[in-house]
Amino acid sequence: MPKSDAPAKDRSAVRTLLRLWPYVRPVRTRLIIAAFVAIIASCTGLVFPLVLKWMVDGPVADRDPTGVWLGALLLLLLGVTEALLFGLRRWLVARPLASVEASMRADLFRHLQRLPVAFHDRWASGQLLSRGTTDLMLLRLFLAFPLMFLLVNGATIVVGVIILLAQDFTLGLVLLAPVVPMVIATAYFEGRYAAVARRAQDQVGDLTTVVEESVLGIRIIKGFGRHRSQARAFRELSHTLRGTEMVKARLLAAIWAIIVTLPEIAIGAALVLGTVRVADDGLSAGTLVAFLSTALALRWPVESIGFLLAMSQESATATERYFEVMDAEPESGTADAARQGDSDAPSDGGLRFHGVEFRYPDAPADAPAILSRVDLHVRRGETMALVGATGSGKTTLTALVPRLHEVTGGRITLDGEDITAMDRAHLRTLVAVAFEEPTLFSATVGENVLMGAGEGAGDEELGRALDVAQAGFARALPQGTGTQVGEQGLSLSGGQRQRLALARAVVGSPRFLVLDDPLSALDVHTEALVEAALRRVLADTTALIVAHRPSTVLLADRVALLSGGRVAAVGTHQELLRENAEYAWLMSGAEADPDPLSTPATGQPAEEATR
């Protein structure tokens, strides 16, 4: 999984968090009102010491019960007002922040759908899941609590300090003495905390990946008795995460110890000095009570700064992780303007590869290309089989047609038009695909199949596609085609999943059909039935089929042999059997390396071996 390149210490938490502004802007009015209400509520608490000063120096000193009851009533009203204002603040932020989180999650999901396949190949799914769940929850909590109370507590501290200095300037300076060492210590620990917070959140993503893979691969784990090794891997990752969290806890404890201890020492010094001055009649008892009450009222705003800053660092890390995905370049939804001119070339029907080259974006610079100078023409209405040894680039070549990957050299045309000059969504309505590893979603059988059809497709198209794929078993399921398919379709057999994937590919009657060994999981009898039905579909479309078995090859009008990332030969099945030793070897199912002068099965020249 790609990690952040910049060290956490080089990252500005404020600048990172400001990237949330586009999501916060629509609800800024309610948040500003909520912050203002919270500041008023917090500052209301600072009025308590002033009332106490009046009571001590007035009614208490004068032994006036009426004044004491009046002061008590005033304190009660202030307490109720403060509680109501804090309740109003919570009500003001609850709905808008829920909408911010929902909006960010929707944007993340939408962006993930638009990112190229190469991106998903590089990223572990657990890392993406943690960004869409844990990280977004952290951001919602940050906007609701740390951000709000950093503002509220900051304003409260400023107002409180002004009140303290106004009551007694000398005692106020005593309480302000710890400010400089607290700022230095907090800055030091916060930088270290940011790095540890990033590491912890990445480890949560790794742990999520293990859990997800264990759930999806539960049949493999049980089948091979690997539950202990999986549990051990989970336990090791959990232990690593626990260690990181303990480092975070120690850092937070150190920050908190400094922030709590220094003000307490200052309050103790102010108490001693104030008591001496009261004894010398240099300060009234009410003023000392009010001063100490104000100082104690500021304890929570000051002490909370440590963990509020820690939560802000975690939120900055969550923001950074969220935008690592959002900043990834999506697939372009429109035509590539740089290639628009290619679409003006003379009409050349069918599917054509013009000197196509491909290498993966993250491949080493000195690594050979997966595909090199591939020239291939599938004529309009023709079915071509693509044959080659494992690793020859067959699947990669088929993935280039719907632009799941982008060619790094050459071009591909459909009926003479460069595919990069087409709107990507339009291209994928022209080209239907079925992969060797079928993927089904947690939906009904009918919904899975009709994903390959256009708007308005219904039972008629569904039934026809199921017949072509010999997937009549779907009608015998408990709720027929309305039966819910389990996650990844694991409630069905491999052959059933593959037939549904084939039905999904043909249901929309596409102009171009790309099939990656679509019959590999079928028994010979079902395969024969599917091939018979598929021939009728292939008669009306231009198709490229990856094939490993002679029975699949026989569906094609011509065959292309892919070897070492290049097209080595093109011809009919019989022609290649007679003229190409490598093709004859692949079709024979032999295990030895092909001899260019003979087939491994017989040792005879290829032409004689196929007579």
Secondary structure, 3 states (H helix, E strand, C coil): CCCCCCCHHHCCHHHHHHHHHHHHHHHHHHHHHHHHHHHHHHHHCCHHHHHHHHHHHHHHCCCCHHHHHHHHHHHHHHHHHHHHHHHHHHHHHHHHHHHHHHHHHHHHHHHHHHCCHHHHHHCCHHHHHHHHCHHHHHHHHHHHCHHHHHHHHHHHHHHHHHHHHHHCHHHHHHHHCCHHHHHHHHHHHHHHHHHHHHHHHHHHHHHHHHHHHHHHCHHHHHHCCCHHHHHHHHHHHHHHHHHHHHHHHHHHHHHHHHHHHHHHHHHHHHHHHHHHHHHCCCCCHHHHHHHHHHHHHCHHHHHHHHHHHHHHHHHHHHHHHHHHHHCCCCCCCCCCHHHHHHHHCCCCCCEEEEEEEECCCCCCCCCCCCEEEEEEEECCCCEEEEEECCCCCHHHHHHHCCCCCCCCEEEEEECCEEHHHCCHHHHHHHEEEECCCCCCCCCEHHHHHHCCCCCCCCHHHHHHHHHHCCCHHHHHCCCHHHCECCHHHCCCCHHHHHHHHHHHHHCCCCCEEEEECCCCCCCHHHHHHHHHHHHHHHCCCEEEEECCCHHHHCCCCEEEEEECCEEEEEECHHHHHHHCHHHHHHHHCCCCCCECCECCCCCCCHHHHCC
